[in-house]
Amino acid sequence: MQYKHFVPLSLALALCATVSHAATGRPTVSVPTSVKRADFGREQPSRDARQVVNDVVASGDNEGAHFIVLDKVNARVYVFEPGGRLLAAAPALLGLAHGDDTVPGIGDKKIADIKPEERTTPAGRFVAEMGQSSSRGEDVVWVDYDSAVSMHRVVTSNPKERRLQRLATRTAKDNRISYGCINLPKAFYEKWVGPTVAQSSTIIYVLPETRSPREVFGFMEASRVAGRQAPARSLRAGPPEGANWPTIDQ
């Protein structure tokens, strides 16, 4: 009587792979190339924030520079080293109005002339630059000079706005109060944001809230296809040589 021998499927596949490798001199199954990803540590970012940062790292859009990311929807700022490892994160106060664009000429307006619906924080890719507040005489980080938007220590000159209390709450729903500037906790700005921009090249990515990130950041497609695409918006942060500081830095 003859007996049939049954070989488990997993063992058969392994034997086939071994024979193929011996015959050709190379494995038949290709190993996927590792993809660079950001390290958020213990932070739990939004899906958009994680995707944007991963694509910054994968595409090399930050060009070897430190970078800062503002998630407007969740009112949170992240500071990264060039390779994509998170250094620090903190809540932020943003422009009162929802929107990703600025009103032309707003940087030349007086604060009293700015309408509530004009108080937006613009989205895009910005080259950060150190500057100085025209009203408080302290350093700021310029994000978009033409729109008079900067990152700086939280402004507490108007107690009715309760800016410190807004930063301390767990929700992002009460973080819309500024004229467009990005207000940060004093200790966070002085330890991470100011020194990072002062000591090295820094790119700032402000995530949109009325459009998708892919509509704003061209590198998000570049990280998936060959060839690098120019970002949708990359602006000079600081003023031209000899220019006056904007009057809006709130």
LUMFI-584251 format. One record per residue (C-alpha): x, y, z; residue in three letters. Coordinates in Angstrom, 3 decimals. Each point is the difference from the previous one (the first is absolute). Layout:
residues N
X Y Z ALA
...
//
This chain:
residues 250
0.000 0.000 0.000 MET
1.295 3.460 -0.877 GLN
-0.401 2.946 2.358 TYR
-0.275 3.595 -1.117 LYS
2.073 2.468 1.958 HIS
-1.541 3.406 0.666 PHE
2.264 2.994 0.495 VAL
-1.393 2.998 1.890 PRO
-0.581 3.021 -2.248 LEU
2.301 2.272 2.008 SER
2.830 -2.540 -0.265 LEU
-0.603 -0.442 -3.720 ALA
0.208 3.735 -0.592 LEU
3.202 0.200 1.992 ALA
1.522 -2.870 -2.021 LEU
-1.013 1.673 -3.272 CYS
1.579 3.252 1.087 ALA
3.197 -1.855 0.942 THR
0.186 -1.774 -3.361 VAL
-0.661 3.188 -1.905 SER
2.677 1.848 1.966 HIS
2.515 -2.794 -0.650 ALA
-0.802 -0.067 -3.691 ALA
0.123 3.719 -0.694 THR
2.386 1.228 2.656 GLY
-2.489 2.554 1.303 ARG
-3.251 -0.129 1.992 PRO
-3.284 -0.003 -1.878 THR
-1.714 2.222 2.601 VAL
1.153 3.622 0.020 SER
0.402 1.800 3.303 VAL
-1.759 3.407 0.037 PRO
2.211 3.017 0.437 THR
-0.433 1.669 3.381 SER
-1.778 3.334 -0.047 VAL
1.165 2.837 2.200 LYS
-2.588 1.017 2.566 ARG
-0.237 2.629 2.684 ALA
0.316 -0.837 3.679 ASP
-2.728 1.690 2.062 PHE
1.054 -1.702 3.215 GLY
-2.938 -0.105 2.414 ARG
-1.970 2.652 -1.860 GLU
-3.257 -1.030 -1.667 GLN
-0.248 2.346 -3.019 PRO
-2.938 0.247 -2.355 SER
0.030 -2.146 -3.126 ARG
0.738 3.049 -2.177 ASP
2.861 1.142 2.218 ALA
1.593 -3.435 0.001 ARG
-0.374 -0.347 -3.777 GLN
1.463 3.435 -0.731 VAL
2.995 -0.567 2.269 VAL
0.607 -3.482 -1.402 ASN
-0.033 1.455 -3.513 ASP
2.361 2.824 1.000 VAL
2.477 -2.619 1.206 VAL
-0.529 -2.385 -2.930 ALA
0.334 2.704 -2.660 SER
2.773 1.986 1.717 GLY
-2.010 3.182 -0.519 ASP
1.561 1.563 3.109 ASN
3.382 -0.147 -1.787 GLU
1.883 -1.167 3.082 GLY
-1.378 2.773 2.210 ALA
-1.864 -0.134 3.287 HIS
-3.723 0.448 -0.523 PHE
-3.042 1.109 1.939 ILE
-3.542 -1.175 -0.727 VAL
-3.205 1.747 1.026 LEU
-3.165 -2.095 -0.033 ASP
-2.624 2.751 -0.097 LYS
-3.005 -2.274 0.462 VAL
1.429 -1.338 3.267 ASN
1.843 3.224 0.929 ALA
3.293 -1.786 0.665 ARG
3.611 0.726 -0.977 VAL
2.741 -2.591 -0.499 TYR
3.755 0.635 -0.227 VAL
2.062 -2.599 -1.877 PHE
3.671 -0.622 -0.569 GLU
1.040 -0.362 -3.693 PRO
-0.410 -3.795 -0.029 GLY
-3.591 0.165 1.220 GLY
0.383 -0.724 3.715 ARG
-2.333 2.072 2.159 LEU
1.772 2.316 2.419 LEU
-2.980 1.637 1.690 ALA
-3.686 0.833 -0.397 ALA
-2.408 2.500 1.523 ALA
-3.436 1.562 -0.470 PRO
-0.347 3.241 -1.952 ALA
-2.398 2.900 -0.439 LEU
-0.925 0.878 -3.589 LEU
-1.856 2.552 -2.067 GLY
-3.604 0.545 1.035 LEU
-1.388 -0.693 -3.487 ALA
0.109 -3.365 -1.748 HIS
1.735 0.129 -3.375 GLY
3.273 -0.768 -1.751 ASP
0.629 3.293 -1.812 ASP
0.622 3.563 1.059 THR
-1.619 3.245 -1.067 VAL
2.296 1.921 -2.386 PRO
1.698 2.892 1.769 GLY
-0.995 -1.094 3.490 ILE
3.575 0.420 1.198 GLY
-0.321 3.765 -0.491 ASP
-3.307 0.380 1.834 LYS
-0.475 1.298 3.512 LYS
-1.325 -2.559 2.456 ILE
-3.198 2.019 0.486 ALA
-0.698 -0.215 -3.741 ASP
0.216 -3.797 -0.244 ILE
-3.391 -1.699 -0.189 LYS
-0.613 -3.237 1.924 PRO
-0.326 -2.007 -3.232 GLU
3.429 1.254 -1.118 GLU
1.860 -1.424 3.000 ARG
1.285 -3.196 -1.641 THR
3.200 -2.015 0.389 THR
1.196 -0.844 -3.532 PRO
0.850 -3.557 -1.002 ALA
3.111 -0.942 -1.965 GLY
3.727 -0.573 0.070 ARG
2.075 2.837 1.458 PHE
3.694 0.628 0.568 VAL
0.267 1.185 3.610 ALA
2.007 3.041 1.003 GLU
0.635 1.761 3.307 MET
-1.425 3.489 0.372 GLY
-1.226 2.458 2.580 GLN
-3.411 1.087 1.230 SER
-0.857 3.590 -0.883 SER
-2.179 0.463 3.064 SER
1.591 -2.140 2.711 ARG
3.694 0.324 -0.841 GLY
0.687 -3.737 0.229 GLU
1.139 -2.604 -2.485 ASP
-2.491 -1.859 -2.196 VAL
0.259 -2.644 -2.722 VAL
-1.314 1.281 -3.312 TRP
-2.252 -2.439 -1.839 VAL
-1.471 2.252 -2.695 ASP
1.335 3.543 0.114 TYR
-2.278 1.363 -2.724 ASP
-3.034 -1.082 2.027 SER
1.597 1.098 3.290 ALA
-0.239 -3.547 1.396 VAL
2.558 -1.199 2.514 SER
0.520 -2.571 2.755 MET
0.628 1.525 3.394 HIS
-0.597 -0.204 3.722 ARG
-3.662 0.153 0.945 VAL
-1.249 3.593 0.216 VAL
-1.713 0.780 3.311 THR
-0.520 3.763 -0.298 SER
-3.794 -0.347 -0.266 ASN
-1.260 -1.991 3.023 PRO
-3.480 -0.278 -1.512 LYS
1.373 -2.301 -2.704 GLU
1.150 -2.548 2.613 ARG
2.797 -1.260 -2.230 ARG
1.874 -1.861 2.733 LEU
-3.169 -1.786 1.046 GLN
-0.780 -0.890 -3.608 ARG
3.428 -1.617 -0.379 LEU
-0.545 -2.007 3.185 ALA
-3.288 -1.649 -0.996 THR
-0.013 -3.476 -1.543 ARG
-2.229 1.001 -2.895 THR
1.036 1.860 -3.141 ALA
-3.418 1.625 -0.349 LYS
1.005 3.099 1.997 ASP
3.426 0.495 -1.605 ASN
-1.192 2.391 -2.730 ARG
0.618 3.525 1.265 ILE
3.001 1.691 -1.672 SER
0.234 2.320 -2.991 TYR
1.736 -2.777 -1.923 GLY
3.199 -0.461 1.996 CYS
0.854 -3.270 1.695 ILE
0.164 0.510 3.769 ASN
2.015 -2.617 1.908 LEU
0.668 -0.758 3.664 PRO
2.893 2.194 1.137 LYS
2.206 -2.883 1.183 ALA
-0.591 -1.997 -3.202 PHE
0.851 2.953 -2.224 TYR
3.147 0.893 1.959 GLU
1.331 -3.560 0.258 LYS
-0.911 -1.431 -3.388 TRP
-1.400 2.336 -2.643 VAL
2.170 3.107 0.384 GLY
3.323 -1.858 0.450 PRO
-0.742 -2.438 -2.843 THR
-0.595 2.804 -2.495 VAL
2.860 2.138 1.341 ALA
2.573 -2.785 -0.180 GLN
-0.907 -1.809 -3.218 SER
-2.007 0.140 -3.208 SER
-3.634 -0.777 0.764 THR
-3.044 -0.681 -2.171 ILE
-3.516 0.588 1.330 ILE
-2.926 -2.018 -1.330 TYR
-3.449 1.357 0.852 VAL
-2.659 -2.609 -0.727 LEU
-3.176 1.184 -1.754 PRO
-3.502 -0.216 1.422 GLU
-2.179 0.854 -3.013 THR
1.957 -1.990 -2.594 ARG
1.728 -3.362 0.002 SER
3.736 -0.163 0.797 PRO
0.717 -1.302 -3.519 ARG
-1.513 3.170 -1.471 GLU
2.495 2.079 1.973 VAL
3.152 -2.122 0.115 PHE
1.361 -1.246 -3.328 GLY
2.596 -2.223 1.685 PHE
-2.717 -2.359 1.231 MET
-0.269 -1.403 -3.510 GLU
3.767 0.225 -0.516 ALA
0.519 -2.440 2.849 SER
-1.978 -2.605 -1.941 ARG
1.311 0.489 -3.521 VAL
3.437 0.471 -1.509 ALA
1.173 3.562 -0.357 GLY
-0.424 2.922 2.362 ARG
-2.793 2.518 -0.342 GLN
0.183 3.564 1.177 ALA
-2.153 0.767 3.051 PRO
-3.262 1.796 -0.697 ALA
1.003 2.954 2.137 ARG
3.415 0.891 1.355 SER
0.312 3.530 1.333 LEU
2.717 2.257 1.332 ARG
-0.659 0.423 3.699 ALA
1.850 3.190 0.845 GLY
-0.118 3.539 -1.382 PRO
2.095 1.348 -2.857 PRO
3.161 1.848 0.961 GLU
-0.844 3.340 1.603 GLY
-3.756 -0.631 0.192 ALA
-2.075 1.062 2.984 ASN
-1.516 -2.588 2.314 TRP
-3.745 -0.605 -0.436 PRO
-2.257 1.492 2.640 THR
-1.894 -3.268 0.535 ILE
1.679 -2.589 2.213 ASP
-2.832 -1.183 2.170 GLN
//
